[in-house]
Amino acid sequence: MLAIGAGCSGSTSPPSLAADQSQSTPTRLILFIADGAGVGYWSALLSASPPPAVERFPVVGLMRSGNTSSNRPESASAATALAIGMRTFYSGIGVGPDSLPRPSAIDFAQEAGLATGIVTTAQLIDATPAAFAAHASDRHAYRQIANQMANHGIEVLLGDAQGVLEANPRFGDRYTLIRDPSRLRELPLDTLSNVLGLFNILNATASRRDPSLATMTAAALEILGRDPDGFFLLVETE
């Protein structure tokens, strides 16, 4: 499942087609991905009470994110389709069907001067976050993915710790490293930048996850929200 939230600068009234570009262009973009949630999950969600917030979205639709190798989607190629706008082969990360790297939504956001962040309940170097921050022909090329992600200039990275520092022991050199969930709640986030949060959350149920997805997302928004040019934030639940 994919949900996109966007905030615009300027007037709070709905922009007309003739509105000035500076007023109608979203500057705060949040991409929500529920890993593995297809049409069946989405149909079940529509029966929830209270109704999900996404029902209030002005635009909804379906996207085919299968890969070029088969009709059976998997996380790497499906996330790559979302990240680069192009279908790729099974297990491809941020590359086209020719194995060549393609710019991702995070690349375009950085080029536009936006702050960027990734929040996930999966391993930080797992397929979905990797598709937005790295380029590899195999989703299991963890060392390659970790090296690229560590040097991508992404301001906020929060997720599960499994395999991250093993793939790149110096991953946290450019970041304020947070391993204790309580520190994420206690640190003065309004003054921090370049935050790497590595937690043990992958195998915890949602009710026992610490920090929760909501806590991590709120922290990322507080940090990224200080950028006057706006931000792009990827939020994934495994």
Wavefront OBJ file of the C-alpha trace (Angstrom):
o trace
v 0.000 0.000 0.000
v 1.185 3.464 -0.878
v -0.091 6.735 0.540
v 1.317 10.156 -0.211
v 0.853 13.306 1.847
v 1.920 16.707 0.588
v 1.951 20.162 2.117
v 2.154 23.355 0.107
v 3.678 26.662 1.012
v 1.858 29.919 0.522
v -1.921 30.266 0.596
v -3.985 27.766 2.560
v -6.793 27.877 -0.009
v -6.824 25.290 -2.835
v -4.499 26.514 -5.590
v -5.965 27.237 -9.016
v -4.310 26.052 -12.190
v -3.113 29.590 -12.742
v -1.648 29.904 -9.259
v 1.945 30.942 -8.904
v 4.311 27.964 -8.910
v 5.806 28.962 -5.556
v 2.369 28.703 -3.951
v 1.164 25.494 -5.592
v 4.276 23.324 -5.453
v 4.312 20.980 -2.417
v 7.337 21.519 -0.214
v 6.624 18.969 2.523
v 6.255 15.484 1.077
v 5.605 12.315 3.079
v 5.495 8.932 1.361
v 3.906 6.147 3.425
v 4.522 2.541 2.386
v 2.933 -0.494 4.035
v 5.225 -3.296 2.929
v 3.361 -6.198 1.339
v -0.069 -4.584 1.599
v -1.865 -5.191 -1.661
v -5.449 -4.745 -2.777
v -6.741 -7.310 -0.267
v -5.244 -5.443 2.688
v -6.498 -2.171 1.302
v -10.039 -3.545 0.950
v -9.949 -4.752 4.556
v -8.743 -1.335 5.717
v -11.781 0.346 4.190
v -14.003 -1.479 6.674
v -12.086 -0.100 9.655
v -13.739 2.132 12.219
v -13.107 5.018 12.426
v -12.498 5.349 8.677
v -8.806 5.663 7.735
v -7.500 9.167 7.077
v -6.514 8.218 3.546
v -10.208 8.138 2.621
v -10.057 11.931 2.769
v -7.292 12.116 0.165
v -8.537 14.041 -2.879
v -6.828 11.623 -5.283
v -6.495 7.830 -4.994
v -5.449 5.212 -7.501
v -3.709 1.926 -8.169
v -0.150 1.395 -9.358
v 1.306 -1.740 -10.873
v 4.674 -2.325 -9.222
v 5.507 -5.820 -10.436
v 8.936 -6.492 -11.888
v 10.122 -7.204 -15.420
v 11.229 -10.719 -14.495
v 7.823 -12.063 -13.483
v 4.349 -11.012 -12.430
v 5.181 -11.811 -8.806
v 6.210 -8.606 -7.027
v 8.750 -8.481 -4.219
v 9.955 -5.653 -2.015
v 13.092 -4.607 -3.904
v 11.656 -4.236 -7.397
v 8.316 -2.933 -6.118
v 10.021 -0.263 -4.001
v 12.269 0.610 -6.935
v 9.192 1.188 -9.102
v 7.945 3.651 -6.479
v 11.370 5.248 -5.980
v 12.438 5.791 -9.595
v 9.140 5.533 -11.490
v 10.340 2.564 -13.548
v 9.831 -1.180 -13.295
v 12.979 -3.256 -12.888
v 14.059 -6.876 -12.540
v 13.556 -9.119 -9.528
v 15.726 -7.978 -6.560
v 16.894 -4.788 -8.321
v 17.558 -1.793 -6.064
v 17.305 1.713 -7.534
v 18.285 0.554 -11.023
v 16.447 0.240 -14.323
v 15.918 -3.007 -16.237
v 19.350 -2.419 -17.814
v 20.985 -2.440 -14.335
v 21.962 1.217 -14.681
v 21.344 3.518 -11.670
v 18.350 5.829 -11.895
v 17.689 8.897 -9.704
v 15.178 8.275 -6.942
v 12.608 10.505 -5.290
v 15.207 11.290 -2.606
v 17.730 12.292 -5.258
v 15.229 14.662 -6.859
v 14.266 16.066 -3.448
v 17.899 16.787 -2.589
v 18.440 18.380 -5.984
v 15.499 20.674 -5.218
v 17.099 21.674 -1.907
v 14.758 19.690 0.344
v 15.839 17.934 3.532
v 15.355 14.158 3.379
v 14.668 11.345 5.784
v 13.806 7.659 6.043
v 11.824 6.012 8.841
v 11.219 2.255 8.764
v 10.357 -0.605 11.087
v 12.517 -2.878 8.892
v 16.297 -3.034 8.784
v 17.534 0.324 7.616
v 19.378 -1.331 4.716
v 16.426 -3.543 3.758
v 14.951 -3.456 0.258
v 12.377 -0.676 0.550
v 14.547 2.035 2.153
v 17.504 0.890 0.048
v 15.582 1.477 -3.199
v 15.335 5.175 -2.346
v 18.922 5.625 -1.144
v 21.126 3.219 -3.104
v 21.682 1.466 -6.413
v 22.468 -2.244 -6.615
v 21.638 -5.232 -8.786
v 20.895 -7.373 -5.735
v 18.913 -6.416 -2.641
v 21.313 -8.521 -0.557
v 24.366 -6.421 -1.463
v 24.237 -4.978 2.043
v 27.764 -3.586 2.153
v 27.244 -1.716 -1.107
v 23.844 -0.440 0.041
v 25.151 0.624 3.467
v 28.095 2.498 1.958
v 25.879 4.416 -0.454
v 23.217 5.184 2.131
v 25.803 6.427 4.636
v 27.164 8.900 2.077
v 23.887 10.003 0.530
v 23.456 13.100 2.692
v 20.095 12.004 4.122
v 19.503 14.019 7.291
v 17.396 11.502 9.252
v 17.681 7.707 9.187
v 15.648 5.741 11.741
v 15.100 1.989 11.642
v 16.139 -1.441 12.820
v 19.837 -1.916 13.554
v 20.227 -5.432 12.185
v 23.203 -5.676 9.847
v 23.775 -1.940 9.447
v 27.022 -1.454 11.362
v 28.207 -4.919 10.323
v 27.882 -3.836 6.684
v 29.583 -0.489 7.340
v 31.185 0.010 10.798
v 31.655 3.724 10.041
v 28.023 4.271 9.025
v 27.394 6.507 12.005
v 30.471 8.722 11.611
v 28.508 11.528 9.946
v 25.550 11.249 12.292
v 24.415 11.647 15.861
v 23.960 7.949 16.620
v 21.027 6.944 18.834
v 20.671 3.337 20.026
v 18.528 3.839 23.146
v 14.844 4.549 22.374
v 14.561 6.787 25.434
v 17.230 9.108 23.997
v 15.099 9.666 20.911
v 12.390 11.018 23.196
v 14.738 13.032 25.416
v 17.211 14.648 23.026
v 16.590 18.253 21.926
v 15.449 17.360 18.412
v 14.842 21.014 17.614
v 18.624 21.529 17.546
v 19.798 18.222 16.052
v 20.536 17.388 12.434
v 21.994 14.310 10.760
v 20.446 11.744 13.107
v 20.931 7.977 12.766
v 18.663 5.894 14.985
v 19.377 2.150 15.127
v 16.961 0.158 17.284
v 15.902 -3.445 17.922
v 12.375 -3.273 16.553
v 12.144 -5.618 13.571
v 10.728 -8.641 15.384
v 8.573 -6.762 17.885
v 4.818 -6.543 17.480
v 3.466 -3.063 16.807
v 2.175 -2.718 20.382
v 5.590 -3.623 21.853
v 7.810 -1.774 19.387
v 10.061 0.799 21.072
v 10.330 3.320 19.662
v 7.039 3.075 17.839
v 6.633 4.027 14.207
v 4.646 7.064 15.332
v 7.427 8.162 17.697
v 10.095 7.822 15.018
v 7.963 9.640 12.451
v 7.239 12.500 14.848
v 10.957 12.831 15.616
v 11.847 12.889 11.925
v 9.199 15.516 11.214
v 10.490 17.715 14.029
v 14.027 17.596 12.647
v 13.184 17.899 8.950
v 10.484 20.487 9.545
v 13.105 23.087 10.440
v 14.293 23.261 6.849
v 12.630 26.358 5.327
v 12.804 24.800 1.860
v 10.770 21.758 2.896
v 11.467 18.037 3.063
v 10.811 14.581 1.679
v 10.217 11.802 4.216
v 9.779 8.118 3.489
v 7.858 6.200 6.181
v 7.638 2.415 5.902
v 6.003 -0.183 8.103
v 7.275 -3.720 7.592
l 1 2 3 4 5 6 7 8 9 10 11 12 13 14 15 16 17 18 19 20 21 22 23 24 25 26 27 28 29 30 31 32 33 34 35 36 37 38 39 40 41 42 43 44 45 46 47 48 49 50 51 52 53 54 55 56 57 58 59 60 61 62 63 64 65 66 67 68 69 70 71 72 73 74 75 76 77 78 79 80 81 82 83 84 85 86 87 88 89 90 91 92 93 94 95 96 97 98 99 100 101 102 103 104 105 106 107 108 109 110 111 112 113 114 115 116 117 118 119 120 121 122 123 124 125 126 127 128 129 130 131 132 133 134 135 136 137 138 139 140 141 142 143 144 145 146 147 148 149 150 151 152 153 154 155 156 157 158 159 160 161 162 163 164 165 166 167 168 169 170 171 172 173 174 175 176 177 178 179 180 181 182 183 184 185 186 187 188 189 190 191 192 193 194 195 196 197 198 199 200 201 202 203 204 205 206 207 208 209 210 211 212 213 214 215 216 217 218 219 220 221 222 223 224 225 226 227 228 229 230 231 232 233 234 235 236 237 238
